[in-house]
Each structure stands twice: as structure tokens, then as C-alpha cells.
Amino acid sequence: MYVQIPYENTLRSSQEVRGLQAEPSPVHDEYEALTSLSKSKSTAVPELLGYGQGKQGPEGYVPNGYITYIAWARVPGAPVDYQVFWKEGNRQYRDEVRAAFDVAYKELNKFPWQPGVRSPRKLIYDHVSQTIHFAGFRPAFKMTDSPMSVPTYALWGLLKFAVTRDGRVDRTAWAW
């Protein structure tokens, strides 16, 4: 959900003053990405269920300001928890998540959109079907072909760079 908020230092201003700030809803890249991926029948993301635009009521943050709703289907599974993922003794789980990520990333890579925020929490992993869905395309960006690589895993928090004793990152040693 996107809601227009008042300009800085005007939250406590009168409704009339805040209402003067009302603007039409911008086109959100999240909506563009999810619409494109849903129309293309991508299995890497939850299905887009709906999109709506409206105006805030007189008691809203910005009276007559925009409010936008985006709804997508719930998929089985749960977000990948970074702490659980990297817990000692969880190597089999990490390997399963990475294998599912490989499949989902290759599917996503067929289309021109990527989530702007890359984090394990944006990966919905279903351990029963061993599949991943990408969630959270706010922000989203268009991408060119981005083949799977070792740094891809690092960008998503699915592997770690080794750190030397002096605190520098050693890009030749990875923690899987």
C-alpha cells in the first residue's frame, strides 16, 4: 500500500493546508513489475491479484491525496530467515534453499524485472515443494540478462565473503 504523506513539518497543520499538497498517484515500479511478470505467467513471483487507486478522506494524512493498493496471492512457505539460514549445522537446509533459488532465479531472469531490495527475507521458501518465490518488488528495476554467478548468491545473502584478520573482505574465500 502506498499513501501520500504530508510535506516535512506539516503533519500537524490544518486539513486545508495538508489538502493543498494532494497529488495524483504516481505509477509505481512495483506495480509495473508485478503486472508484467503476472501477464508473462512467471512462476517465480506470486500472482498479482489486484491494483487499486483512490483518494484519502478528509481525515487522511493528506486530504484527497493518493492511496494505492497492490495485492498479490499468498504462496506456501515462509521468508528465508538469515539467522536460521546461517545457523551452524544447517548446511543441508542452505543447499536446499540455494537449489530452489537457482531454479527461481533462472525463471525470473527470463523477464526484465528484478526486486530492488535483495535479501533472504524477500525469498519465500516452501520446504515441502522446495520452491522459492521472489517477493517485495518495492523498489523494482529493469535488468538486463543477469546470469547466475557466485556474487549473485552473495547479493541475496545466500553465501558470505570470508573476512581476513584485519577486517578486509576476501573475495576468494566463500562461506557456503
GULOGU-556261 format. One line per 5 residues: number of its first residue (from 0); their letters; for each residue x, y, z of N, C-alpha, C, CB. Coordinates in nm, 3 decimals. Glycine has a CB too. Example, Ala and Ser with C-alpha at 12.3 -4.5 7.8 and 13.67 -1.06 7.14 Angstrom:
// GULOGU-556261
0	AS	1.319/-0.569/0.780/1.230/-0.450/0.780/1.320/-0.330/0.780/1.131/-0.447/0.905; 1.285/-0.225/0.708/1.367/-0.106/0.714/1.290/0.003/0.787/1.408/-0.060/0.572
This chain:
// GULOGU-556261
0	MYVQI	0.085/-0.117/0.000/0.000/0.000/0.000/0.089/0.123/0.000/-0.096/0.000/0.122; 0.054/0.220/-0.080/0.124/0.348/-0.087/0.026/0.457/-0.046/0.182/0.374/-0.231; 0.067/0.542/0.045/-0.017/0.652/0.092/0.065/0.780/0.087/-0.071/0.625/0.237; 0.010/0.883/0.024/0.080/1.011/0.022/0.088/1.064/0.164/0.010/1.113/-0.072; 0.204/1.112/0.201/0.223/1.170/0.334/0.251/1.319/0.320/0.338/1.099/0.412
5	PYENT	0.225/1.395/0.426/0.245/1.540/0.417/0.392/1.579/0.405/0.184/1.608/0.539; 0.411/1.697/0.351/0.546/1.752/0.343/0.605/1.762/0.483/0.547/1.891/0.273; 0.735/1.766/0.489/0.805/1.777/0.617/0.754/1.896/0.697/0.957/1.789/0.595; 0.736/1.875/0.825/0.693/1.978/0.922/0.550/2.027/0.900/0.786/2.095/0.915; 0.467/1.952/0.825/0.327/1.995/0.808/0.227/1.892/0.861/0.299/2.024/0.662
10	LRSSQ	0.274/1.788/0.926/0.184/1.683/0.975/0.079/1.740/1.070/0.264/1.574/1.046; 0.116/1.837/1.150/0.022/1.895/1.246/-0.052/2.018/1.190/0.097/1.933/1.373; -0.030/2.046/1.063/-0.101/2.159/1.000/-0.247/2.123/0.981/-0.035/2.196/0.864; -0.327/2.223/0.950/-0.471/2.201/0.930/-0.496/2.111/0.809/-0.545/2.336/0.913; -0.617/2.054/0.805/-0.656/1.971/0.691/-0.647/2.050/0.561/-0.798/1.916/0.710
15	EVRGL	-0.685/2.175/0.568/-0.683/2.259/0.448/-0.541/2.274/0.394/-0.744/2.398/0.479; -0.446/2.299/0.483/-0.306/2.316/0.441/-0.253/2.184/0.384/-0.217/2.363/0.561; -0.279/2.074/0.453/-0.232/1.944/0.405/-0.302/1.905/0.275/-0.254/1.836/0.512; -0.429/1.943/0.261/-0.505/1.911/0.140/-0.448/1.979/0.016/-0.648/1.951/0.157; -0.383/2.094/0.035/-0.321/2.163/-0.079/-0.203/2.085/-0.137/-0.274/2.303/-0.036
20	QAEPS	-0.155/1.988/-0.062/-0.041/1.907/-0.108/-0.084/1.787/-0.193/0.039/1.859/0.012; -0.215/1.763/-0.205/-0.265/1.644/-0.274/-0.212/1.636/-0.417/-0.418/1.642/-0.275; -0.169/1.517/-0.454/-0.116/1.492/-0.588/-0.179/1.365/-0.643/0.039/1.481/-0.586; -0.179/1.351/-0.777/-0.225/1.224/-0.833/-0.125/1.113/-0.801/-0.245/1.236/-0.987; -0.173/0.991/-0.801/-0.086/0.878/-0.770/0.018/0.858/-0.879/-0.169/0.749/-0.752
25	PVHDE	0.144/0.843/-0.839/0.246/0.812/-0.939/0.233/0.666/-0.983/0.389/0.840/-0.883; 0.293/0.632/-1.095/0.297/0.492/-1.136/0.411/0.427/-1.059/0.317/0.477/-1.293; 0.381/0.322/-0.989/0.481/0.256/-0.905/0.548/0.143/-0.981/0.416/0.202/-0.776; 0.680/0.138/-0.974/0.754/0.034/-1.045/0.718/-0.105/-0.994/0.904/0.057/-1.032; 0.678/-0.116/-0.869/0.635/-0.245/-0.815/0.515/-0.297/-0.893/0.600/-0.232/-0.664
30	YEALT	0.419/-0.208/-0.920/0.301/-0.247/-0.997/0.339/-0.286/-1.139/0.198/-0.133/-0.999; 0.424/-0.206/-1.202/0.468/-0.237/-1.339/0.536/-0.374/-1.344/0.563/-0.129/-1.391; 0.624/-0.400/-1.249/0.697/-0.527/-1.246/0.602/-0.644/-1.225/0.804/-0.525/-1.136; 0.515/-0.634/-1.125/0.425/-0.745/-1.095/0.323/-0.768/-1.206/0.352/-0.719/-0.963; 0.277/-0.661/-1.271/0.186/-0.675/-1.384/0.254/-0.747/-1.498/0.135/-0.537/-1.431
35	SLSKS	0.373/-0.704/-1.530/0.450/-0.766/-1.639/0.477/-0.914/-1.610/0.582/-0.692/-1.660; 0.521/-0.943/-1.489/0.553/-1.081/-1.452/0.428/-1.169/-1.448/0.624/-1.085/-1.317; 0.316/-1.114/-1.400/0.191/-1.192/-1.396/0.139/-1.219/-1.536/0.085/-1.117/-1.313; 0.141/-1.118/-1.623/0.096/-1.137/-1.761/0.182/-1.240/-1.834/0.097/-1.004/-1.837; 0.308/-1.245/-1.798/0.401/-1.340/-1.861/0.393/-1.478/-1.797/0.544/-1.287/-1.851
40	KSTAV	0.308/-1.492/-1.697/0.290/-1.620/-1.626/0.417/-1.669/-1.559/0.240/-1.726/-1.723; 0.495/-1.577/-1.505/0.617/-1.616/-1.434/0.581/-1.695/-1.309/0.701/-1.492/-1.397; 0.648/-1.806/-1.289/0.625/-1.887/-1.169/0.718/-1.845/-1.056/0.645/-2.035/-1.201; 0.801/-1.745/-1.080/0.899/-1.702/-0.979/0.843/-1.601/-0.880/1.020/-1.642/-1.047; 0.723/-1.549/-0.908/0.663/-1.448/-0.820/0.518/-1.486/-0.790/0.670/-1.307/-0.885
45	PELLG	0.465/-1.439/-0.677/0.322/-1.460/-0.651/0.238/-1.389/-0.757/0.285/-1.410/-0.508; 0.123/-1.445/-0.787/0.033/-1.386/-0.886/-0.022/-1.252/-0.836/-0.082/-1.483/-0.919; -0.025/-1.153/-0.923/-0.085/-1.024/-0.891/-0.237/-1.042/-0.891/-0.041/-0.913/-0.993; -0.301/-1.010/-0.780/-0.446/-1.026/-0.768/-0.522/-0.898/-0.801/-0.482/-1.071/-0.629; -0.463/-0.785/-0.770/-0.535/-0.662/-0.795/-0.454/-0.538/-0.765/-0.659/-0.659/-0.714
50	YGQGK	-0.508/-0.429/-0.814/-0.445/-0.299/-0.801/-0.557/-0.198/-0.791/-0.347/-0.268/-0.921; -0.546/-0.105/-0.700/-0.648/-0.003/-0.687/-0.589/0.130/-0.649/-0.752/-0.045/-0.585; -0.656/0.235/-0.694/-0.615/0.370/-0.659/-0.735/0.444/-0.603/-0.557/0.446/-0.782; -0.708/0.531/-0.510/-0.814/0.611/-0.452/-0.758/0.739/-0.393/-0.889/0.532/-0.346; -0.845/0.809/-0.323/-0.803/0.932/-0.256/-0.830/0.918/-0.107/-0.878/1.056/-0.314
55	QGPEG	-0.745/0.977/-0.029/-0.763/0.977/0.115/-0.885/1.062/0.151/-0.635/1.030/0.187; -0.949/1.025/0.258/-1.063/1.101/0.305/-1.019/1.230/0.375/-1.147/1.017/0.400; -1.115/1.308/0.423/-1.083/1.436/0.486/-0.997/1.422/0.612/-1.211/1.508/0.521; -0.998/1.306/0.675/-0.917/1.285/0.795/-0.781/1.222/0.762/-0.992/1.197/0.894; -0.752/1.199/0.635/-0.627/1.135/0.594/-0.506/1.224/0.619/-0.634/1.098/0.447
60	YVPNG	-0.389/1.165/0.603/-0.264/1.242/0.620/-0.264/1.363/0.527/-0.140/1.154/0.592; -0.304/1.340/0.400/-0.317/1.447/0.302/-0.457/1.433/0.243/-0.203/1.439/0.189; -0.554/1.512/0.290/-0.689/1.501/0.237/-0.689/1.509/0.084/-0.778/1.610/0.296; -0.755/1.413/0.020/-0.759/1.397/-0.126/-0.626/1.354/-0.186/-0.803/1.527/-0.190; -0.528/1.324/-0.101/-0.400/1.271/-0.151/-0.419/1.127/-0.196/-0.290/1.280/-0.042
65	YITYI	-0.323/1.078/-0.270/-0.339/0.944/-0.327/-0.321/0.833/-0.224/-0.241/0.924/-0.439; -0.385/0.722/-0.255/-0.365/0.597/-0.182/-0.374/0.487/-0.288/-0.473/0.578/-0.065; -0.278/0.399/-0.288/-0.269/0.293/-0.389/-0.256/0.158/-0.319/-0.149/0.317/-0.485; -0.330/0.060/-0.369/-0.327/-0.075/-0.312/-0.276/-0.173/-0.417/-0.468/-0.116/-0.261; -0.190/-0.262/-0.375/-0.143/-0.371/-0.461/-0.158/-0.499/-0.380/0.008/-0.349/-0.508
70	AWARV	-0.224/-0.598/-0.440/-0.244/-0.726/-0.370/-0.195/-0.840/-0.458/-0.394/-0.747/-0.333; -0.122/-0.932/-0.395/-0.078/-1.050/-0.469/-0.113/-1.173/-0.388/0.074/-1.044/-0.498; -0.114/-1.286/-0.457/-0.154/-1.412/-0.395/-0.055/-1.455/-0.288/-0.167/-1.522/-0.500; -0.109/-1.520/-0.188/-0.024/-1.581/-0.085/0.030/-1.710/-0.143/-0.104/-1.606/0.049; 0.158/-1.733/-0.124/0.220/-1.856/-0.171/0.263/-1.938/-0.050/0.342/-1.827/-0.264
75	PGAPV	0.271/-2.070/-0.064/0.314/-2.151/0.050/0.459/-2.122/0.087/0.297/-2.300/0.019; 0.490/-2.140/0.213/0.626/-2.120/0.260/0.639/-2.000/0.350/0.719/-2.105/0.143; 0.762/-1.965/0.378/0.792/-1.853/0.468/0.919/-1.784/0.419/0.808/-1.901/0.615; 0.934/-1.656/0.454/1.058/-1.586/0.417/1.180/-1.657/0.476/1.054/-1.439/0.464; 1.287/-1.658/0.400/1.412/-1.718/0.448/1.467/-1.628/0.558/1.516/-1.736/0.331
80	DYQVF	1.487/-1.683/0.675/1.541/-1.609/0.789/1.693/-1.621/0.787/1.483/-1.663/0.924; 1.760/-1.507/0.780/1.906/-1.504/0.768/1.974/-1.578/0.883/1.955/-1.359/0.764; 1.926/-1.557/1.005/1.988/-1.621/1.122/1.971/-1.773/1.117/1.927/-1.566/1.252; 1.853/-1.819/1.081/1.828/-1.963/1.070/1.910/-2.021/0.955/1.677/-1.992/1.050; 1.913/-1.948/0.844/1.986/-1.994/0.725/2.133/-2.019/0.758/1.974/-1.891/0.612
85	WKEGN	2.193/-1.928/0.835/2.336/-1.938/0.864/2.366/-2.009/0.996/2.397/-1.801/0.866; 2.265/-2.063/1.061/2.287/-2.136/1.186/2.378/-2.257/1.160/2.151/-2.181/1.249; 2.472/-2.276/1.249/2.566/-2.388/1.235/2.489/-2.519/1.231/2.669/-2.389/1.351; 2.528/-2.607/1.142/2.461/-2.735/1.129/2.346/-2.734/1.030/2.411/-2.779/1.261; 2.320/-2.620/0.966/2.210/-2.609/0.872/2.256/-2.618/0.727/2.137/-2.479/0.894
90	RQYRD	2.366/-2.683/0.699/2.420/-2.688/0.562/2.320/-2.751/0.465/2.552/-2.767/0.560; 2.252/-2.857/0.504/2.156/-2.921/0.414/2.045/-2.823/0.377/2.096/-3.049/0.479; 1.994/-2.751/0.477/1.890/-2.651/0.452/1.942/-2.544/0.355/1.843/-2.585/0.585; 2.064/-2.494/0.379/2.122/-2.392/0.291/2.131/-2.444/0.148/2.261/-2.349/0.342; 2.175/-2.568/0.132/2.187/-2.626/-0.002/2.051/-2.639/-0.069/2.255/-2.764/0.006
95	EVRAA	1.948/-2.677/0.007/1.812/-2.688/-0.048/1.760/-2.552/-0.093/1.716/-2.750/0.056; 1.781/-2.451/-0.009/1.736/-2.315/-0.043/1.809/-2.266/-0.167/1.758/-2.218/0.075; 1.940/-2.287/-0.173/2.016/-2.242/-0.290/1.972/-2.314/-0.418/2.166/-2.265/-0.267; 1.942/-2.443/-0.408/1.895/-2.518/-0.526/1.761/-2.461/-0.574/1.880/-2.669/-0.492; 1.670/-2.431/-0.482/1.542/-2.371/-0.518/1.562/-2.231/-0.575/1.447/-2.367/-0.396
100	FDVAY	1.657/-2.157/-0.516/1.689/-2.022/-0.564/1.739/-2.028/-0.708/1.795/-1.956/-0.473; 1.825/-2.125/-0.739/1.877/-2.140/-0.876/1.763/-2.149/-0.977/1.967/-2.265/-0.887; 1.666/-2.235/-0.948/1.553/-2.256/-1.039/1.471/-2.128/-1.051/1.464/-2.372/-0.989; 1.437/-2.066/-0.938/1.354/-1.945/-0.939/1.426/-1.829/-1.005/1.313/-1.907/-0.797; 1.555/-1.815/-0.979/1.632/-1.704/-1.037/1.640/-1.718/-1.189/1.774/-1.698/-0.977
105	KELNK	1.661/-1.840/-1.237/1.664/-1.862/-1.382/1.529/-1.828/-1.445/1.703/-2.008/-1.415; 1.421/-1.860/-1.376/1.287/-1.825/-1.424/1.269/-1.673/-1.424/1.178/-1.892/-1.336; 1.306/-1.608/-1.316/1.294/-1.462/-1.307/1.379/-1.394/-1.414/1.334/-1.412/-1.168; 1.493/-1.450/-1.442/1.588/-1.391/-1.536/1.536/-1.393/-1.681/1.719/-1.464/-1.529; 1.427/-1.464/-1.706/1.365/-1.464/-1.839/1.293/-1.332/-1.866/1.268/-1.582/-1.854
110	FPWQP	1.269/-1.256/-1.760/1.188/-1.135/-1.769/1.273/-1.014/-1.729/1.063/-1.146/-1.679; 1.229/-0.894/-1.766/1.316/-0.777/-1.746/1.307/-0.709/-1.610/1.284/-0.677/-1.849; 1.258/-0.777/-1.506/1.242/-0.712/-1.376/1.317/-0.787/-1.267/1.095/-0.701/-1.340; 1.370/-0.711/-1.172/1.435/-0.764/-1.051/1.385/-0.685/-0.931/1.591/-0.757/-1.062; 1.372/-0.750/-0.816/1.344/-0.674/-0.694/1.459/-0.578/-0.666/1.320/-0.768/-0.573
115	GVRSP	1.428/-0.459/-0.620/1.532/-0.361/-0.589/1.604/-0.391/-0.460/1.472/-0.225/-0.583; 1.537/-0.457/-0.368/1.599/-0.493/-0.240/1.624/-0.642/-0.243/1.508/-0.452/-0.118; 1.750/-0.679/-0.229/1.787/-0.821/-0.231/1.822/-0.864/-0.090/1.906/-0.848/-0.328; 1.744/-0.956/-0.040/1.760/-1.002/0.097/1.698/-1.141/0.107/1.696/-0.903/0.200; 1.751/-1.226/0.194/1.686/-1.356/0.213/1.539/-1.342/0.252/1.760/-1.436/0.319
120	RKLIY	1.502/-1.234/0.322/1.363/-1.214/0.364/1.269/-1.192/0.245/1.353/-1.095/0.459; 1.325/-1.160/0.129/1.245/-1.141/0.008/1.228/-1.271/-0.070/1.309/-1.035/-0.082; 1.282/-1.380/-0.015/1.270/-1.511/-0.077/1.173/-1.595/0.007/1.409/-1.581/-0.088; 1.062/-1.637/-0.053/0.964/-1.719/0.017/0.995/-1.865/-0.020/0.815/-1.679/-0.021; 1.043/-1.940/0.078/1.084/-2.078/0.053/0.981/-2.175/0.109/1.222/-2.106/0.115
125	DHVSQ	0.935/-2.266/0.022/0.843/-2.372/0.064/0.922/-2.501/0.071/0.721/-2.385/-0.035; 0.946/-2.550/0.192/1.029/-2.669/0.210/0.960/-2.795/0.158/1.066/-2.686/0.356; 0.827/-2.795/0.150/0.756/-2.913/0.101/0.782/-2.933/-0.049/0.603/-2.900/0.128; 0.760/-2.826/-0.126/0.780/-2.836/-0.271/0.923/-2.797/-0.312/0.680/-2.747/-0.344; 0.999/-2.747/-0.216/1.136/-2.699/-0.238/1.140/-2.597/-0.353/1.231/-2.817/-0.268
130	TIHFA	1.050/-2.497/-0.341/1.044/-2.389/-0.439/1.061/-2.255/-0.369/0.911/-2.393/-0.517; 1.099/-2.157/-0.448/1.114/-2.020/-0.398/1.032/-1.927/-0.486/1.264/-1.976/-0.397; 0.971/-1.828/-0.421/0.906/-1.717/-0.490/0.977/-1.589/-0.444/0.751/-1.711/-0.459; 0.994/-1.497/-0.537/1.051/-1.367/-0.505/0.937/-1.275/-0.464/1.131/-1.307/-0.626; 0.954/-1.205/-0.353/0.852/-1.113/-0.304/0.916/-0.976/-0.285/0.789/-1.164/-0.171
135	GFRPA	0.833/-0.874/-0.281/0.884/-0.741/-0.249/0.954/-0.673/-0.364/0.977/-0.750/-0.134; 0.878/-0.626/-0.460/0.935/-0.555/-0.574/0.928/-0.404/-0.553/0.863/-0.594/-0.703; 0.935/-0.361/-0.428/0.938/-0.218/-0.399/1.074/-0.188/-0.341/0.823/-0.176/-0.301; 1.161/-0.124/-0.407/1.152/-0.082/-0.547/1.182/-0.198/-0.640/1.247/0.036/-0.576; 1.151/-0.180/-0.768/1.186/-0.278/-0.871/1.268/-0.205/-0.976/1.058/-0.345/-0.934
140	FKMTD	1.348/-0.279/-1.047/1.422/-0.216/-1.156/1.430/-0.312/-1.273/1.562/-0.173/-1.110; 1.444/-0.252/-1.391/1.461/-0.333/-1.511/1.604/-0.383/-1.514/1.426/-0.253/-1.641; 1.619/-0.505/-1.559/1.753/-0.562/-1.563/1.781/-0.618/-1.700/1.769/-0.670/-1.456; 1.907/-0.625/-1.729/1.950/-0.696/-1.847/1.979/-0.838/-1.804/2.075/-0.628/-1.915; 2.007/-0.923/-1.898/2.037/-1.062/-1.865/2.143/-1.067/-1.755/2.085/-1.139/-1.989
145	SPMSV	2.110/-1.130/-1.646/2.200/-1.137/-1.531/2.219/-1.283/-1.493/2.143/-1.056/-1.410; 2.313/-1.351/-1.560/2.329/-1.494/-1.535/2.368/-1.524/-1.391/2.432/-1.552/-1.628; 2.333/-1.643/-1.348/2.367/-1.689/-1.213/2.519/-1.690/-1.198/2.307/-1.830/-1.185; 2.564/-1.640/-1.085/2.708/-1.639/-1.056/2.726/-1.644/-0.905/2.777/-1.512/-1.117; 2.848/-1.668/-0.863/2.877/-1.671/-0.719/2.837/-1.538/-0.653/3.026/-1.700/-0.694
150	PTYAL	2.871/-1.422/-0.712/2.828/-1.296/-0.649/2.675/-1.281/-0.638/2.884/-1.180/-0.726; 2.600/-1.348/-0.727/2.454/-1.342/-0.718/2.408/-1.397/-0.583/2.388/-1.422/-0.834; 2.465/-1.509/-0.543/2.431/-1.566/-0.412/2.465/-1.467/-0.300/2.507/-1.699/-0.390; 2.580/-1.403/-0.311/2.622/-1.307/-0.208/2.526/-1.189/-0.201/2.765/-1.257/-0.235; 2.482/-1.138/-0.317/2.388/-1.026/-0.319/2.258/-1.059/-0.245/2.356/-0.986/-0.463
155	WGLLK	2.217/-1.183/-0.250/2.093/-1.227/-0.185/2.117/-1.279/-0.044/2.026/-1.333/-0.268; 2.240/-1.274/0.005/2.269/-1.319/0.141/2.276/-1.470/0.154/2.167/-1.267/0.235; 2.293/-1.541/0.041/2.294/-1.686/0.043/2.435/-1.744/0.046/2.221/-1.740/-0.077; 2.534/-1.662/0.050/2.670/-1.702/0.081/2.741/-1.581/0.137/2.744/-1.759/-0.044; 2.850/-1.606/0.207/2.923/-1.498/0.274/3.066/-1.493/0.222/2.922/-1.517/0.427
160	FAVTR	3.114/-1.370/0.212/3.256/-1.350/0.187/3.331/-1.384/0.315/3.287/-1.203/0.140; 3.450/-1.436/0.301/3.535/-1.455/0.419/3.596/-1.320/0.455/3.647/-1.563/0.392; 3.622/-1.299/0.582/3.682/-1.175/0.629/3.818/-1.208/0.688/3.591/-1.103/0.735; 3.919/-1.132/0.647/4.055/-1.155/0.696/4.068/-1.102/0.838/4.159/-1.089/0.604; 4.179/-1.135/0.903/4.201/-1.089/1.041/4.201/-0.938/1.054/4.331/-1.144/1.094
165	DGRVD	4.243/-0.869/0.949/4.244/-0.723/0.956/4.111/-0.661/0.912/4.357/-0.668/0.870; 4.008/-0.745/0.896/3.874/-0.694/0.869/3.841/-0.672/0.723/3.855/-0.568/0.941; 3.929/-0.708/0.632/3.902/-0.690/0.489/3.826/-0.812/0.435/4.033/-0.668/0.410; 3.749/-0.788/0.331/3.674/-0.896/0.267/3.767/-0.971/0.173/3.550/-0.841/0.190; 3.768/-1.102/0.187/3.846/-1.189/0.099/3.751/-1.250/-0.002/3.924/-1.299/0.180
170	RTAWA	3.749/-1.197/-0.122/3.655/-1.243/-0.225/3.698/-1.375/-0.289/3.640/-1.138/-0.332; 3.807/-1.432/-0.244/3.850/-1.561/-0.298/3.803/-1.676/-0.210/4.002/-1.565/-0.313; 3.755/-1.646/-0.092/3.708/-1.750/0.000/3.563/-1.721/0.036/3.797/-1.756/0.130; 3.478/-1.818/0.017/3.336/-1.802/0.040/3.290/-1.896/0.150/3.256/-1.826/-0.088; 3.191/-1.854/0.226/3.128/-1.943/0.325/2.997/-1.990/0.265/3.106/-1.869/0.464
175	W	2.986/-2.119/0.243/2.865/-2.178/0.186/2.780/-2.237/0.296/2.899/-2.286/0.082
